Amino acid sequence: MAVQKYINIIHPQFGKLVQETFVDEVQFRLFLQLVHSCIELKQDLTSFNARDFLIHIPHKLLKECIVIGNTNEMSLGEYAVQKSKMEG
């Protein structure tokens, strides 16, 4: 079994702002550290991977959000499908 990691950032008025899934442990930890740092340092959450993912959440909205980071077990078949989606 492989482990799938995800993060959800949910705002009470605007709903889900971020719903990201990670297969790579390092990317998951870096993104969680980014979110945590932005909350602690009272900074806007801004991230861009130079390809297909851009997010900007002003601190004013971020501090009102619920942030959930968690892991789920998945089969090797589900892992292969998820990895091929990320590489595609």
Backbone as ProteinMPNN parsed JSONL, in Angstrom:
{"seq_chain_A": "MAVQKYINIIHPQFGKLVQETFVDEVQFRLFLQLVHSCIELKQDLTSFNARDFLIHIPHKLLKECIVIGNTNEMSLGEYAVQKSKMEG", "coords_chain_A": {"N_chain_A": [[0.824, -1.189, 0.0], [0.502, 2.202, -0.819], [0.919, 5.606, 0.304], [-1.182, 8.332, 0.2], [-1.096, 11.808, 0.251], [-2.798, 14.736, 1.318], [-3.975, 18.148, 1.161], [-6.33, 20.43, 2.307], [-7.749, 23.608, 2.075], [-10.102, 25.485, 3.499], [-12.506, 27.96, 3.304], [-14.904, 29.739, 5.274], [-16.815, 31.338, 3.933], [-16.208, 31.288, 1.148], [-15.779, 28.643, 0.515], [-14.014, 25.658, -0.587], [-10.745, 26.524, -1.092], [-8.265, 25.508, -1.714], [-7.429, 22.315, -2.825], [-5.379, 19.959, -2.795], [-3.482, 17.136, -3.823], [-0.84, 15.0, -2.95], [1.779, 12.815, -3.868], [4.397, 12.649, -3.427], [6.362, 12.785, -0.606], [8.147, 14.825, 0.217], [7.361, 17.12, -1.25], [4.81, 17.442, -0.171], [5.367, 18.007, 2.559], [6.842, 20.395, 2.247], [4.891, 22.098, 1.164], [3.024, 22.15, 3.266], [4.646, 23.366, 5.209], [4.988, 25.85, 3.987], [2.348, 26.889, 4.049], [1.93, 26.944, 6.838], [3.986, 28.744, 7.614], [3.136, 31.106, 6.342], [0.782, 31.644, 7.753], [1.759, 31.967, 10.399], [3.628, 34.077, 10.09], [2.033, 36.054, 9.192], [1.603, 36.54, 6.419], [0.72, 36.737, 2.906], [-0.458, 33.821, 1.205], [1.203, 32.55, -1.386], [1.914, 30.727, -4.219], [3.567, 29.228, -6.951], [4.168, 26.915, -9.447], [5.489, 27.204, -11.822], [4.356, 25.951, -13.98], [1.546, 24.76, -13.977], [0.161, 25.402, -11.679], [-1.026, 27.842, -9.671], [-1.47, 29.851, -6.912], [-2.928, 32.266, -4.819], [-3.624, 33.527, -1.806], [-4.822, 35.986, 0.165], [-3.571, 37.041, 3.375], [-5.516, 37.955, 5.13], [-7.811, 36.483, 4.414], [-6.782, 33.898, 4.64], [-6.295, 33.51, 7.374], [-8.827, 33.06, 8.324], [-9.484, 30.596, 7.447], [-9.989, 27.009, 7.507], [-7.52, 24.636, 7.761], [-6.585, 21.578, 6.543], [-4.518, 18.889, 6.664], [-3.693, 15.673, 5.637], [-3.367, 12.043, 5.458], [-3.933, 9.243, 3.317], [-4.271, 5.764, 2.801], [-3.549, 3.957, -0.191], [-4.051, 1.705, -2.937], [-1.554, -0.004, -4.956], [-2.238, 0.201, -7.622], [-3.934, 2.459, -7.69], [-2.035, 4.305, -6.9], [-0.293, 4.257, -9.122], [-1.957, 5.314, -11.114], [-2.429, 7.895, -10.088], [0.194, 8.912, -10.068], [0.794, 8.897, -12.828], [-1.014, 10.828, -13.691], [0.074, 13.108, -12.513], [2.511, 13.298, -13.817], [1.747, 13.751, -16.365]], "CA_chain_A": [[0.0, 0.0, 0.0], [1.16, 3.508, -0.852], [0.212, 6.601, 1.099], [-1.521, 9.551, -0.52], [-1.19, 12.931, 1.171], [-3.573, 15.824, 0.743], [-4.223, 19.334, 1.963], [-7.513, 21.21, 1.959], [-7.893, 24.904, 2.732], [-11.532, 25.746, 3.356], [-12.938, 29.249, 3.852], [-16.326, 29.632, 5.617], [-17.674, 32.022, 2.964], [-15.878, 30.966, -0.239], [-15.665, 27.197, 0.331], [-12.666, 25.11, -0.771], [-9.826, 27.366, -1.848], [-7.21, 24.618, -2.186], [-7.613, 20.878, -2.621], [-4.216, 19.398, -3.474], [-3.061, 15.794, -3.464], [0.593, 14.79, -3.162], [2.318, 11.466, -3.737], [5.762, 12.875, -2.952], [6.406, 13.21, 0.801], [8.889, 16.079, 0.348], [6.496, 18.199, -1.738], [3.733, 17.595, 0.813], [5.917, 18.703, 3.733], [7.185, 21.762, 1.867], [3.664, 22.876, 1.012], [2.501, 22.369, 4.619], [5.497, 24.37, 5.85], [4.664, 27.128, 3.361], [1.067, 27.346, 4.604], [2.159, 27.26, 8.25], [4.793, 29.963, 7.684], [2.304, 32.248, 5.956], [-0.135, 31.921, 8.86], [2.536, 32.449, 11.544], [4.289, 35.348, 9.784], [0.991, 36.974, 8.721], [1.911, 36.835, 5.025], [-0.16, 36.118, 1.912], [-0.032, 32.52, 0.688], [1.382, 32.622, -2.829], [2.747, 29.635, -4.707], [3.475, 28.994, -8.396], [5.143, 25.878, -9.797], [6.013, 27.548, -13.151], [3.692, 25.164, -15.019], [0.093, 24.685, -14.014], [-0.423, 25.601, -10.356], [-0.826, 29.17, -9.113], [-2.415, 30.154, -5.842], [-2.662, 33.46, -4.025], [-4.673, 33.747, -0.808], [-4.401, 37.037, 1.087], [-3.53, 36.617, 4.776], [-6.814, 38.282, 5.735], [-8.691, 35.333, 4.184], [-6.118, 32.676, 5.097], [-6.44, 33.343, 8.828], [-10.199, 32.625, 8.587], [-9.66, 29.276, 6.846], [-9.649, 25.744, 8.149], [-6.496, 23.961, 6.97], [-6.554, 20.162, 6.89], [-3.531, 18.067, 5.98], [-3.933, 14.309, 6.087], [-2.873, 10.985, 4.581], [-4.811, 8.098, 3.047], [-3.61, 4.641, 2.136], [-4.14, 3.604, -1.48], [-3.447, 0.528, -3.549], [-0.502, 0.302, -5.917], [-2.906, 0.604, -8.867], [-4.343, 3.85, -7.512], [-0.785, 5.07, -6.876], [0.2, 4.376, -10.503], [-2.844, 6.24, -11.821], [-2.163, 9.232, -9.558], [1.529, 9.329, -10.522], [0.728, 9.196, -14.255], [-1.71, 12.114, -13.821], [1.002, 14.17, -12.124], [3.565, 13.394, -14.808], [1.149, 14.115, -17.649]], "C_chain_A": [[0.869, 1.254, 0.0], [0.323, 4.48, -0.04], [0.044, 7.857, 0.264], [-1.703, 10.665, 0.503], [-2.003, 14.035, 0.512], [-3.701, 16.975, 1.723], [-5.458, 20.041, 1.408], [-7.48, 22.504, 2.746], [-9.307, 25.36, 2.439], [-11.881, 27.06, 4.051], [-14.44, 29.175, 4.138], [-17.258, 30.284, 4.594], [-17.459, 31.532, 1.533], [-15.725, 29.476, -0.511], [-14.228, 26.753, 0.169], [-11.838, 26.042, -1.649], [-8.699, 26.532, -2.447], [-7.595, 23.187, -1.848], [-6.521, 20.195, -3.433], [-3.88, 18.027, -2.935], [-1.596, 15.621, -3.832], [0.907, 13.311, -3.011], [3.721, 11.561, -3.142], [5.74, 13.479, -1.547], [7.072, 14.576, 0.968], [8.03, 17.26, -0.108], [5.372, 18.486, -0.749], [4.223, 18.388, 2.021], [6.265, 20.148, 3.419], [5.945, 22.643, 1.759], [3.031, 23.156, 2.375], [3.322, 23.418, 5.357], [5.239, 25.763, 5.286], [3.387, 27.708, 3.953], [1.252, 27.765, 6.063], [2.943, 28.561, 8.411], [3.972, 31.204, 7.351], [1.335, 32.629, 7.074], [0.636, 32.555, 10.015], [3.138, 33.83, 11.31], [3.324, 36.406, 9.254], [1.284, 37.482, 7.305], [0.857, 36.2, 4.114], [0.423, 34.772, 1.499], [0.009, 32.61, -0.825], [2.336, 31.518, -3.246], [2.494, 29.455, -6.204], [4.547, 27.975, -8.755], [5.721, 26.056, -11.204], [5.42, 26.709, -14.277], [2.188, 25.358, -14.987], [-0.579, 24.929, -12.662], [-0.04, 26.978, -9.835], [-1.891, 29.401, -8.071], [-1.965, 31.424, -5.143], [-3.861, 33.668, -3.1], [-4.163, 34.832, 0.137], [-4.482, 36.559, 2.543], [-4.861, 36.866, 5.475], [-7.803, 37.116, 5.585], [-8.1, 34.047, 4.749], [-6.325, 32.44, 6.586], [-7.856, 32.915, 9.22], [-10.453, 31.188, 8.137], [-9.391, 28.143, 7.829], [-8.66, 25.059, 7.218], [-6.398, 22.529, 7.462], [-5.507, 19.47, 6.023], [-3.665, 16.657, 6.52], [-3.331, 13.326, 5.097], [-3.931, 9.894, 4.451], [-3.975, 6.993, 2.434], [-4.328, 4.371, 0.82], [-3.396, 2.415, -2.051], [-2.363, 0.946, -4.539], [-1.09, 0.732, -7.26], [-3.342, 2.059, -8.811], [-3.12, 4.77, -7.511], [-0.27, 5.299, -8.296], [-0.642, 5.359, -11.305], [-2.564, 7.673, -11.381], [-0.825, 9.766, -10.05], [1.51, 9.673, -12.003], [-0.006, 10.503, -14.519], [-0.773, 13.271, -13.526], [2.09, 14.377, -13.171], [3.042, 13.881, -16.149], [0.923, 15.553, -17.852]], "O_chain_A": [[1.852, 1.342, 0.736], [-0.839, 4.212, 0.266], [1.004, 8.377, -0.304], [-2.388, 10.482, 1.509], [-1.913, 14.249, -0.697], [-3.558, 16.81, 2.934], [-5.602, 20.221, 0.198], [-7.214, 22.5, 3.947], [-9.674, 25.592, 1.287], [-11.589, 27.249, 5.232], [-15.184, 28.611, 3.336], [-18.384, 29.821, 4.411], [-18.423, 31.378, 0.783], [-15.557, 29.082, -1.665], [-13.317, 27.378, 0.711], [-12.187, 26.311, -2.799], [-8.233, 26.81, -3.552], [-8.029, 22.887, -0.736], [-6.709, 19.89, -4.61], [-3.979, 17.78, -1.733], [-1.163, 16.048, -4.902], [0.367, 12.638, -2.134], [4.17, 10.656, -2.438], [5.17, 14.548, -1.33], [6.617, 15.394, 1.767], [7.977, 18.286, 0.57], [5.025, 19.644, -0.517], [3.565, 19.334, 2.454], [6.013, 21.037, 4.233], [5.947, 23.789, 2.206], [2.554, 24.264, 2.622], [2.764, 24.266, 6.054], [5.267, 26.747, 6.024], [3.345, 28.884, 4.316], [0.779, 28.826, 6.471], [2.6, 29.39, 9.254], [4.104, 32.235, 8.01], [1.097, 33.813, 7.312], [0.208, 33.576, 10.554], [3.16, 34.662, 12.217], [3.734, 37.514, 8.91], [1.223, 38.681, 7.031], [0.186, 35.245, 4.503], [1.641, 34.6, 1.45], [-1.03, 32.733, -1.474], [3.431, 31.387, -2.698], [1.354, 29.52, -6.664], [5.713, 28.153, -8.402], [6.374, 25.15, -11.721], [5.916, 26.745, -15.404], [1.617, 26.029, -15.847], [-1.778, 24.685, -12.521], [1.135, 27.248, -9.586], [-3.076, 29.173, -8.316], [-0.775, 31.631, -4.904], [-4.969, 33.948, -3.556], [-3.174, 34.62, 0.839], [-5.358, 35.768, 2.894], [-5.282, 36.073, 6.318], [-8.543, 36.803, 6.517], [-8.827, 33.203, 5.274], [-6.51, 31.301, 7.017], [-8.064, 32.451, 10.342], [-11.513, 30.626, 8.414], [-8.68, 28.294, 8.823], [-8.924, 24.916, 6.024], [-6.16, 22.283, 8.645], [-5.605, 19.47, 4.796], [-3.742, 16.463, 7.733], [-2.845, 13.715, 4.035], [-4.719, 9.66, 5.368], [-3.074, 7.256, 1.639], [-5.544, 4.53, 0.715], [-2.249, 2.153, -1.69], [-2.272, 2.115, -4.912], [-0.492, 1.548, -7.96], [-3.147, 2.808, -9.768], [-3.163, 5.875, -8.053], [0.142, 6.408, -8.637], [-0.108, 6.148, -12.085], [-2.474, 8.569, -12.219], [-0.717, 10.939, -10.409], [2.146, 10.645, -12.409], [0.331, 11.219, -15.462], [-0.814, 14.297, -14.204], [2.54, 15.502, -13.388], [3.81, 14.37, -16.978], [0.424, 15.957, -18.902]]}, "name": "protein", "num_of_chains": 1, "seq": "MAVQKYINIIHPQFGKLVQETFVDEVQFRLFLQLVHSCIELKQDLTSFNARDFLIHIPHKLLKECIVIGNTNEMSLGEYAVQKSKMEG"}
